[in-house]
Amino acid sequence: MLNATFGIRPVAFVFPGQGSQYVGMGKTLHDSSAAARQVFRQADQILGMPLTRLCFEGPEQDLNDTVNAQPAILTVSVACLAALKERWRATGQTVAPRYVAGHSLGEFTALVAADVIDFETALKLVRERGRLMKANGEDRPGGMLAVLGLQRPVVEEIVAESGAVGIISLANANSPGQLVLSGESAALDRATELARQRGATRVVRLPISIASHSPLMARAAAQFADLVARLPLRQPRIPVVANITGQVLTTADEIRRELADHILLPVQWSASVLEMIKRGSTAFLEIGPGQVLSGLIRRISQEVQVVTMSDREIARGLLTGTEPRPA
C-alpha cells in the first residue's frame, strides 16, 4: 500500500518528458486497467489516428518522431495516473500530492493532474507543440549534448567559449553533474572537445536533430506562445512547480507565462526538485513510462524517498496486488 510506503510523508507527483518513450509502452497497463484503456481509446479518437497501436507496436522510428512521441508519452503518463487512481479507489487509499511537476513535455501531464487543462486539450496542445518544433528544426537544424561529471559553472564557461562557432545554450539542468546543451552542430562539436578536456566523465550527443530549449527554437516558441495566449486555463487545484524558474505556480496567469517560453528557455529540473523539498516534499512518485526522473531525483537529494510508478510497475501491481517500494 502506498500509504504504508510513504507513511505521512508529503509526496510530489512528477512526470517524465521526451526520451522516455519505447515501443510497447502502455501495453500491459492497457490490458490490466479499464481506466487506462479508456485513456488510450480517447487519445485515438481525439487525434484521429491509431496512437495506441503506435505505442504498442511502433515502428520505433515513427514513435520517436517528436510529433508522435509527445502525445504518446502524455497519453501513457495520463493512463498511468488513471490506473493508479482506479486502484487507490478500489483499495480505499488516498494519495494526494502536495505538488506536481514534469520535465519539459512532462509539465503538460502535470497540468492535467492539477486540472489546469483537460486531457483532450493537453493532447491537442502537445501534438501541435511537436509539429511546431519539428518544422522549426527542419529550418534551423541543431542537436543536443549531454555532459556528465562537470559542475554547472564549468559547463557555462564551455557554452560561452563554444558560442564563438555557433549558437549554443544550456537546455536542461537535470541534476548536479548532469547537464544538457542545445544548439548548432559546430558549437556542440566544440563543446564536446572542451568538456572532455576539462574532465567530463561522459559526453554524449543525443539522437535528436531538434535543438530544444535553445534560441534556435525562437520561431516555434513564438507560435506556441500565440496558441497558449488563447488557451482557456483553470486555476490549478494542486500547485505546479515550473520548469523555467523552478518556482511554485498557483494561478492560471502564472502558468500561461510559464508556457509562453516553455520551448525556448532551459529546464531547471534540479531547482524544481529542490524547491519542492524546501517546501516540505520528502517523497516523490514518478508516474509515466521509464524511470529517468527517479534517477535524477536521487542524485539531487539522498534524503527523500523515490518510488517509480512506470506503466510496467503499475500493471505488475494490478496483476499481483503488490506495491513497489521506495528505492
PyMOL commands that set and color helices and strands:
alter all, ss='L'
color gray80, all
select helices_A, chain A and resi 2-6+27-32+34-47+51-57+60-64+66-91+106-113+119-139+152-162+185-197+215-229+252-260+269-278+292-300+311-320
alter helices_A, ss='H'
color red, helices_A
select strands_A, chain A and resi 11-15+99-102+143-148+168-175+178-183+202-205+240-241+248-249+283-287+305-309
alter strands_A, ss='S'
color yellow, strands_A
deselect
rebuild
show_as cartoon
